[in-house]
Amino acid sequence: MRLLFLCKRYSTGKDSLADRYGRLFHLPAGLARQGWDVTVQSLSYRLQSAPGSGQLSPGFRWQDFPVSLGGIHAYRRALRQYWGSPPGLVWSGSDALHVVIGNRVARKLGVPHVVDLYDDYESFGLTQLPGLRRAFRAACVRADGLTVVSTTLMETLTSLHGRGIRQWHIPNGVSIGALPFDRTGLLERLGLPRDARLIGMVGALDPSRGVADLFNAFAKLAPAIPELH
């Protein structure tokens, strides 16, 4: 099966290509290891983007294009090569723009389109562009299926688009290089006492993520629990 995977290059502050990071890299890489012929076409929203395009492994290649006049022209030219020899599947994700692009490319080629949702893309600032939210929702409805990071997001999509939409739950994973750590040694390196009780959060420390609730809860608990950090 030939797969065209469309996404942005940088996600959650990481370079998916250079860092070999996240689902934008590991989903297509995993399919290539299963014997698929996979091409990733990514757009880099950063003015300065590290090199790295090319053949990454057997059956797995990555083409990266900067968001510039020349880069967009090269991106469209790379897509046009599929007009005469379409892939078996278009898979798109990373933000609303790429989902819309994936929908249009798949319809042009007459092949199935799958949307990957690792977050609620409607909450991204990019979706404030006029008409993009409506086009994104239409692309999700027209898609042949959605791969979704969480069951909570799956429920949200069902409430928006109805139960007829096909969804597969593909949660994020942990790198096989991640090993258990020594709690006592870690506390010492952080300058914390051994009896410390820690509360925290994973992800962006941003108001939109509810971090204020964490700070408010800590402020209320700390006076009664001296070992809390």
C-alpha positions as CSV (number, residue, x, y, z in Angstrom):
1,M,0.0,0.0,0.0
2,R,1.3,3.5,-0.9
3,L,0.5,6.1,1.7
4,L,0.8,9.9,1.4
5,F,1.0,11.5,4.9
6,L,0.4,15.2,5.1
7,C,1.3,17.2,8.3
8,K,3.2,20.1,9.7
9,R,6.8,19.6,10.7
10,Y,6.9,21.1,14.2
11,S,4.5,19.9,16.9
12,T,4.4,20.7,20.6
13,G,7.6,22.6,20.3
14,K,9.5,19.6,18.8
15,D,10.9,18.9,15.3
16,S,9.0,15.8,14.3
17,L,11.6,15.0,11.6
18,A,15.0,15.9,13.2
19,D,14.0,14.7,16.7
20,R,12.2,11.6,15.4
21,Y,9.4,12.8,17.7
22,G,5.8,12.0,18.3
23,R,3.0,10.4,16.3
24,L,3.7,12.6,13.3
25,F,6.9,10.6,12.9
26,H,6.2,7.3,14.4
27,L,2.8,6.5,12.8
28,P,4.1,6.7,9.3
29,A,7.4,5.1,10.3
30,G,5.6,2.2,11.9
31,L,3.6,1.6,8.7
32,A,6.8,1.6,6.7
33,R,8.2,-1.1,9.0
34,Q,5.0,-3.1,8.2
35,G,5.8,-3.0,4.5
36,W,3.9,0.1,3.4
37,D,5.5,2.6,0.9
38,V,5.2,5.8,2.9
39,T,5.9,9.4,1.9
40,V,5.5,12.3,4.3
41,Q,5.0,15.8,3.0
42,S,5.3,18.4,5.7
43,L,5.1,22.2,5.8
44,S,7.5,24.0,8.1
45,Y,5.9,27.1,9.6
46,R,9.3,28.3,10.9
47,L,11.5,30.6,8.8
48,Q,14.6,28.6,9.7
49,S,14.1,24.9,9.4
50,A,16.7,22.2,9.9
51,P,17.5,20.0,6.9
52,G,16.6,16.3,6.9
53,S,14.4,15.6,3.9
54,G,15.1,12.4,2.1
55,Q,14.9,8.6,2.4
56,L,14.8,7.8,6.1
57,S,14.5,4.0,5.9
58,P,13.3,1.4,3.4
59,G,9.9,2.5,2.2
60,F,9.9,5.7,4.3
61,R,10.7,9.1,2.8
62,W,10.1,12.6,4.1
63,Q,9.8,15.8,2.1
64,D,9.8,19.1,4.0
65,F,8.8,22.5,2.5
66,P,9.1,25.9,4.1
67,V,6.0,28.2,4.1
68,S,7.4,30.7,1.6
69,L,6.6,31.5,-2.0
70,G,9.1,29.0,-3.3
71,G,8.3,26.4,-0.7
72,I,4.6,26.5,-1.4
73,H,5.2,26.2,-5.1
74,A,7.5,23.2,-4.5
75,Y,4.9,21.6,-2.2
76,R,2.2,21.9,-4.8
77,R,4.5,20.6,-7.5
78,A,5.3,17.6,-5.3
79,L,1.6,16.9,-4.8
80,R,0.9,17.1,-8.5
81,Q,3.2,14.1,-9.1
82,Y,0.4,11.9,-7.7
83,W,-2.1,13.0,-10.2
84,G,-1.0,10.3,-12.6
85,S,-0.1,7.8,-10.0
86,P,-2.2,8.2,-6.9
87,P,-1.4,6.5,-3.6
88,G,-3.7,4.0,-2.0
89,L,-4.5,6.3,0.9
90,V,-4.1,9.9,2.1
91,W,-3.6,10.4,5.8
92,S,-3.5,13.9,7.1
93,G,-3.3,15.6,10.5
94,S,-1.4,17.9,12.9
95,D,-3.8,20.9,12.4
96,A,-7.0,22.0,10.7
97,L,-5.2,23.3,7.6
98,H,-3.5,20.0,6.8
99,V,-6.8,18.1,7.3
100,V,-8.4,20.4,4.8
101,I,-5.5,19.9,2.4
102,G,-5.7,16.2,2.9
103,N,-9.4,16.2,2.1
104,R,-9.0,18.1,-1.1
105,V,-6.0,16.1,-2.3
106,A,-7.8,12.8,-1.6
107,R,-10.9,13.9,-3.4
108,K,-8.8,15.1,-6.4
109,L,-7.1,11.7,-6.5
110,G,-10.2,9.7,-5.8
111,V,-8.6,7.8,-2.9
112,P,-9.7,7.2,0.7
113,H,-8.8,9.9,3.3
114,V,-8.1,9.3,7.0
115,V,-7.7,12.2,9.5
116,D,-5.4,11.9,12.5
117,L,-6.4,14.0,15.5
118,Y,-3.9,14.2,18.3
119,D,-5.7,17.2,19.8
120,D,-8.8,19.3,19.3
121,Y,-7.5,21.3,16.3
122,E,-10.4,23.8,16.6
123,S,-8.7,25.1,19.7
124,F,-5.5,26.0,17.8
125,G,-4.9,29.6,16.9
126,L,-4.6,28.7,13.2
127,T,-8.3,27.8,13.1
128,Q,-9.1,31.5,13.6
129,L,-8.4,32.0,9.9
130,P,-11.7,32.8,8.1
131,G,-13.6,29.7,6.9
132,L,-11.0,27.2,8.2
133,R,-13.1,25.9,11.1
134,R,-16.0,25.1,8.8
135,A,-13.8,23.6,6.1
136,F,-12.1,21.5,8.8
137,R,-15.4,20.1,10.1
138,A,-16.6,19.3,6.6
139,A,-13.3,17.4,6.0
140,C,-13.8,15.4,9.1
141,V,-17.3,14.5,8.1
142,R,-16.2,13.5,4.5
143,A,-13.2,11.5,5.8
144,D,-13.3,7.7,5.5
145,G,-12.1,7.5,9.0
146,L,-10.5,9.3,12.0
147,T,-7.6,8.1,14.1
148,V,-8.1,9.9,17.5
149,V,-5.7,10.3,20.4
150,S,-8.2,9.9,23.3
151,T,-11.7,8.5,24.0
152,T,-12.7,11.9,25.3
153,L,-12.0,13.5,22.0
154,M,-13.8,10.6,20.3
155,E,-16.9,11.4,22.3
156,T,-16.7,15.1,21.4
157,L,-16.4,14.2,17.7
158,T,-19.4,11.9,18.0
159,S,-21.5,14.7,19.5
160,L,-20.5,17.1,16.7
161,H,-20.8,14.8,13.7
162,G,-23.0,11.9,14.8
163,R,-22.4,8.2,15.4
164,G,-22.0,7.5,11.7
165,I,-18.4,8.7,11.7
166,R,-15.7,6.0,11.8
167,Q,-13.1,6.4,14.5
168,W,-10.1,4.4,15.7
169,H,-8.5,5.1,19.1
170,I,-4.7,5.4,18.7
171,P,-3.3,6.9,21.9
172,N,0.1,8.4,22.3
173,G,2.8,6.1,23.5
174,V,6.0,6.2,25.5
175,S,9.4,5.8,23.8
176,I,11.0,2.4,24.5
177,G,14.1,4.3,25.6
178,A,12.2,5.7,28.7
179,L,13.3,3.8,31.8
180,P,12.1,3.9,35.4
181,F,13.9,6.5,37.5
182,D,15.2,6.4,41.0
183,R,12.9,8.6,43.0
184,T,15.3,9.3,45.8
185,G,18.1,10.2,43.4
186,L,15.8,12.5,41.4
187,L,14.6,14.3,44.4
188,E,18.2,15.0,45.5
189,R,19.1,16.3,42.0
190,L,16.1,18.7,42.2
191,G,17.0,19.8,45.7
192,L,13.8,18.4,47.2
193,P,13.5,16.6,50.5
194,R,12.9,12.8,50.4
195,D,9.5,13.1,52.0
196,A,8.3,15.6,49.4
197,R,4.8,15.1,48.0
198,L,4.7,16.4,44.5
199,I,1.7,17.6,42.4
200,G,2.1,18.8,38.8
201,M,0.9,18.6,35.3
202,V,2.2,17.3,31.9
203,G,1.9,19.6,28.9
204,A,2.0,23.3,28.2
205,L,1.9,25.6,31.2
206,D,-0.7,27.8,29.5
207,P,-4.0,29.3,30.7
208,S,-5.9,27.4,28.1
209,R,-4.8,24.2,29.6
210,G,-6.3,25.0,33.0
211,V,-2.9,25.5,34.8
212,A,-4.5,28.2,37.0
213,D,-6.6,25.4,38.7
214,L,-3.3,23.7,39.6
215,F,-1.8,26.8,41.1
216,N,-5.0,27.6,43.0
217,A,-5.3,24.1,44.4
218,F,-1.6,24.2,45.5
219,A,-2.2,27.6,47.3
220,K,-5.1,26.1,49.2
221,L,-3.4,22.8,50.1
222,A,0.2,24.0,50.9
223,P,-0.6,25.6,54.3
224,A,-2.0,22.4,55.7
225,I,0.6,20.1,54.0
226,P,4.1,21.5,54.5
227,E,5.8,18.7,52.5
228,L,3.8,19.6,49.4
229,H,5.7,21.0,46.4
